[in-house]
Amino acid sequence: MNLVEITEVRIYKPKVEGAVKAYATVSLDNEYIVKGLKILEGENGLWVSMPSRKAKDGSFQDVFHPASREAREKIVNAILEAYREQE
């Protein structure tokens, strides 16, 4: 299986400090851009939330998500690495 190449990661700090530590935008294969990823601090450290929207029933549904665990790890690791480089 060939995973897409992460060609760029941009990190944006929020205006107000809170649970969201930063926002991220990821470019895939220089062809697709995914916006709205969030870096959050939880009990077990930093984690990445995929872009989502609120459904009518109040739940949140991802509007983008990797199809495999390997693809998710690749995106999450690239985002957290870029975030740590900016600290």
Buried (B, 14 or more C-beta within 10 A) or exposed (E): EEBBEBBEBBBEEEEEEEEBBBBBBBBBEEEEEBEBBBBBEEEEEBBBBBBBEEEEEEEEEEEBEBEEEEBBEBBBEBBBEBBEEEE
